[in-house]
């Protein structure tokens, strides 16, 4: 089974568990698979479904120029850009990431 198919299958199973009102253990036993699998996929899909949140940004002129611009996400990635980049390019990059 391909990863995409496996993820789709577990997305459906997790959705069924959530509307069932049962505990993970009871639902998994009734469906015939291990509770740890349901727990794993419930956590994994929650992280995947969460969209990154960006705060409004205003860019102001500064008397001194910073050596670099670093963008950090809540999930841990960092992008470091040269400070000399045009402002409109940085704005377009942020829009594309949103």
PyMOL commands that set and color helices and strands:
alter all, ss='L'
color gray80, all
select helices_A, chain A and resi 3-20+24-31+35-49+87-97
alter helices_A, ss='H'
color red, helices_A
select strands_A, chain A and resi 68-72+78-82
alter strands_A, ss='S'
color yellow, strands_A
deselect
rebuild
show_as cartoon
